[in-house]
Amino acid sequence: MVEELLRPEQVANWLGMSPSWVYGNKHRIGFVQIGSAVRFERTAVEMYAESCKRGPQAEERDTWELPSDTGKRGTGGWSRKRTTVTDINERLRGIERGNDRRGSTQRSARQS
């Protein structure tokens, strides 16, 4: 049995996007080209929409990190720590006291 094919305008309406967006993203969605006509299988559009979902599912809520979780997690040196106002103020106080590594290196290089 052949699946019903949807026109780009139908897909755009279904996804709440413009037809030009659908044409521009047809390779991501998956499409059928018959001559110069572009059509989409309903299941391909459903799978694409499903893959775009973000956020925890009911059973996954406990496994997601909270935005306040700033611990390092063995990410090869990359930290999830967000810069806070306190961090910025501490950095500025360090610069004012001359404790900034970049500033002290530049000053010592100039003195030589």
LOTI-978275 format. One record per residue (C-alpha): residue in three letters; x, y, z; residue number from 1; chain. Coordinates in pm, 1 decimal. Example, Ala and Ser with C-alpha at 12.3 -4.5 7.8 and 13.67 -1.06 7.14 Angstrom:
rest->ALA x->1230.0 y->-450.0 z->780.0 nr->1 kette->A .
rest->SER x->1367.0 y->-106.0 z->714.0 nr->2 kette->A .
This chain:
rest->MET x->0.0 y->0.0 z->0.0 nr->1 kette->A .
rest->VAL x->140.1 y->341.9 z->-99.5 nr->2 kette->A .
rest->GLU x->149.6 y->607.8 z->168.5 nr->3 kette->A .
rest->GLU x->-21.2 y->940.2 z->108.0 nr->4 kette->A .
rest->LEU x->223.4 y->1207.1 z->-4.4 nr->5 kette->A .
rest->LEU x->196.9 y->1559.4 z->131.0 nr->6 kette->A .
rest->ARG x->263.6 y->1878.8 z->-58.6 nr->7 kette->A .
rest->PRO x->517.4 y->2125.1 z->90.1 nr->8 kette->A .
rest->GLU x->235.7 y->2366.7 z->175.4 nr->9 kette->A .
rest->GLN x->61.3 y->2094.8 z->378.3 nr->10 kette->A .
rest->VAL x->382.6 y->2012.6 z->563.5 nr->11 kette->A .
rest->ALA x->443.3 y->2383.0 z->630.3 nr->12 kette->A .
rest->ASN x->94.4 y->2421.7 z->771.2 nr->13 kette->A .
rest->TRP x->130.6 y->2107.8 z->983.6 nr->14 kette->A .
rest->LEU x->467.9 y->2212.7 z->1129.1 nr->15 kette->A .
rest->GLY x->372.9 y->2578.2 z->1161.4 nr->16 kette->A .
rest->MET x->653.8 y->2686.9 z->931.3 nr->17 kette->A .
rest->SER x->667.1 y->2861.9 z->594.5 nr->18 kette->A .
rest->PRO x->672.9 y->2669.5 z->265.7 nr->19 kette->A .
rest->SER x->1017.6 y->2815.2 z->191.7 nr->20 kette->A .
rest->TRP x->1144.0 y->2673.0 z->523.2 nr->21 kette->A .
rest->VAL x->1007.4 y->2332.0 z->425.9 nr->22 kette->A .
rest->TYR x->1183.3 y->2347.4 z->87.6 nr->23 kette->A .
rest->GLY x->1505.3 y->2458.4 z->255.8 nr->24 kette->A .
rest->ASN x->1492.0 y->2172.1 z->506.5 nr->25 kette->A .
rest->LYS x->1358.1 y->1898.1 z->279.7 nr->26 kette->A .
rest->HIS x->1680.2 y->1697.1 z->311.9 nr->27 kette->A .
rest->ARG x->1644.8 y->1693.0 z->690.1 nr->28 kette->A .
rest->ILE x->1281.2 y->1588.5 z->674.7 nr->29 kette->A .
rest->GLY x->1316.0 y->1336.8 z->394.2 nr->30 kette->A .
rest->PHE x->1131.1 y->1385.1 z->67.2 nr->31 kette->A .
rest->VAL x->1018.4 y->1218.7 z->-252.6 nr->32 kette->A .
rest->GLN x->1090.2 y->1388.5 z->-581.6 nr->33 kette->A .
rest->ILE x->870.1 y->1298.5 z->-877.0 nr->34 kette->A .
rest->GLY x->988.0 y->1496.4 z->-1174.9 nr->35 kette->A .
rest->SER x->1021.9 y->1847.2 z->-1039.0 nr->36 kette->A .
rest->ALA x->753.4 y->1796.2 z->-772.4 nr->37 kette->A .
rest->VAL x->864.9 y->1761.6 z->-410.9 nr->38 kette->A .
rest->ARG x->642.1 y->1555.3 z->-181.2 nr->39 kette->A .
rest->PHE x->673.9 y->1428.8 z->175.1 nr->40 kette->A .
rest->GLU x->562.5 y->1103.9 z->333.9 nr->41 kette->A .
rest->ARG x->350.1 y->1158.7 z->644.0 nr->42 kette->A .
rest->THR x->561.4 y->917.4 z->850.4 nr->43 kette->A .
rest->ALA x->882.9 y->1099.4 z->751.7 nr->44 kette->A .
rest->VAL x->735.8 y->1432.3 z->865.3 nr->45 kette->A .
rest->GLU x->615.8 y->1273.9 z->1191.2 nr->46 kette->A .
rest->MET x->960.7 y->1125.0 z->1255.3 nr->47 kette->A .
rest->TYR x->1125.2 y->1460.4 z->1182.3 nr->48 kette->A .
rest->ALA x->891.0 y->1642.9 z->1420.0 nr->49 kette->A .
rest->GLU x->955.3 y->1378.6 z->1687.3 nr->50 kette->A .
rest->SER x->1331.9 y->1419.1 z->1647.4 nr->51 kette->A .
rest->CYS x->1297.4 y->1794.8 z->1705.5 nr->52 kette->A .
rest->LYS x->1137.5 y->1754.1 z->2046.5 nr->53 kette->A .
rest->ARG x->1341.7 y->1897.3 z->2331.0 nr->54 kette->A .
rest->GLY x->1306.0 y->1858.4 z->2702.7 nr->55 kette->A .
rest->PRO x->1268.5 y->1561.8 z->2932.3 nr->56 kette->A .
rest->GLN x->1003.4 y->1300.2 z->2885.3 nr->57 kette->A .
rest->ALA x->809.5 y->1203.9 z->3199.5 nr->58 kette->A .
rest->GLU x->1037.9 y->905.1 z->3273.3 nr->59 kette->A .
rest->GLU x->1356.4 y->1106.2 z->3201.6 nr->60 kette->A .
rest->ARG x->1292.1 y->1405.0 z->3429.7 nr->61 kette->A .
rest->ASP x->1512.7 y->1269.1 z->3706.4 nr->62 kette->A .
rest->THR x->1809.9 y->1217.2 z->3474.9 nr->63 kette->A .
rest->TRP x->1829.8 y->1573.0 z->3340.9 nr->64 kette->A .
rest->GLU x->2063.5 y->1822.7 z->3498.7 nr->65 kette->A .
rest->LEU x->1929.7 y->2141.2 z->3642.9 nr->66 kette->A .
rest->PRO x->2061.5 y->2470.6 z->3501.8 nr->67 kette->A .
rest->SER x->2222.4 y->2532.3 z->3843.1 nr->68 kette->A .
rest->ASP x->2429.5 y->2213.0 z->3814.3 nr->69 kette->A .
rest->THR x->2769.1 y->2363.0 z->3745.5 nr->70 kette->A .
rest->GLY x->2998.3 y->2073.5 z->3827.7 nr->71 kette->A .
rest->LYS x->3267.5 y->1953.8 z->3591.9 nr->72 kette->A .
rest->ARG x->3181.7 y->1616.1 z->3450.1 nr->73 kette->A .
rest->GLY x->3495.0 y->1487.7 z->3280.8 nr->74 kette->A .
rest->THR x->3425.0 y->1679.1 z->2963.3 nr->75 kette->A .
rest->GLY x->3782.6 y->1719.7 z->2850.4 nr->76 kette->A .
rest->GLY x->3833.0 y->2052.5 z->3025.3 nr->77 kette->A .
rest->TRP x->3504.9 y->2202.4 z->2915.1 nr->78 kette->A .
rest->SER x->3304.8 y->2323.1 z->3210.6 nr->79 kette->A .
rest->ARG x->2932.8 y->2376.4 z->3232.0 nr->80 kette->A .
rest->LYS x->2988.4 y->2647.0 z->3491.4 nr->81 kette->A .
rest->ARG x->2809.0 y->2963.1 z->3397.7 nr->82 kette->A .
rest->THR x->2969.2 y->3299.1 z->3457.0 nr->83 kette->A .
rest->THR x->2786.9 y->3484.8 z->3729.8 nr->84 kette->A .
rest->VAL x->2794.5 y->3847.2 z->3840.1 nr->85 kette->A .
rest->THR x->3001.3 y->3736.0 z->4139.6 nr->86 kette->A .
rest->ASP x->3258.2 y->3575.5 z->3906.7 nr->87 kette->A .
rest->ILE x->3283.4 y->3895.0 z->3703.8 nr->88 kette->A .
rest->ASN x->3317.2 y->4111.7 z->4014.3 nr->89 kette->A .
rest->GLU x->3592.2 y->3886.1 z->4154.3 nr->90 kette->A .
rest->ARG x->3777.0 y->3904.6 z->3823.3 nr->91 kette->A .
rest->LEU x->3748.6 y->4285.0 z->3819.9 nr->92 kette->A .
rest->ARG x->3877.1 y->4309.7 z->4178.4 nr->93 kette->A .
rest->GLY x->4172.2 y->4090.3 z->4077.5 nr->94 kette->A .
rest->ILE x->4252.3 y->4321.9 z->3787.1 nr->95 kette->A .
rest->GLU x->4233.3 y->4629.0 z->4013.8 nr->96 kette->A .
rest->ARG x->4477.5 y->4463.4 z->4259.1 nr->97 kette->A .
rest->GLY x->4710.0 y->4361.5 z->3977.7 nr->98 kette->A .
rest->ASN x->4640.8 y->3991.9 z->4024.2 nr->99 kette->A .
rest->ASP x->4524.2 y->3939.8 z->3670.2 nr->100 kette->A .
rest->ARG x->4754.6 y->3688.1 z->3501.4 nr->101 kette->A .
rest->ARG x->4734.8 y->3855.8 z->3162.8 nr->102 kette->A .
rest->GLY x->4788.1 y->4201.9 z->3307.6 nr->103 kette->A .
rest->SER x->5084.8 y->4100.0 z->3523.4 nr->104 kette->A .
rest->THR x->5249.7 y->3918.5 z->3231.0 nr->105 kette->A .
rest->GLN x->5212.3 y->4221.4 z->3011.7 nr->106 kette->A .
rest->ARG x->5351.9 y->4452.6 z->3279.4 nr->107 kette->A .
rest->SER x->5654.2 y->4230.2 z->3345.9 nr->108 kette->A .
rest->ALA x->5724.1 y->4207.7 z->2973.9 nr->109 kette->A .
rest->ARG x->5715.5 y->4586.6 z->2948.1 nr->110 kette->A .
rest->GLN x->5951.7 y->4630.3 z->3245.9 nr->111 kette->A .
rest->SER x->6219.9 y->4406.9 z->3088.5 nr->112 kette->A .
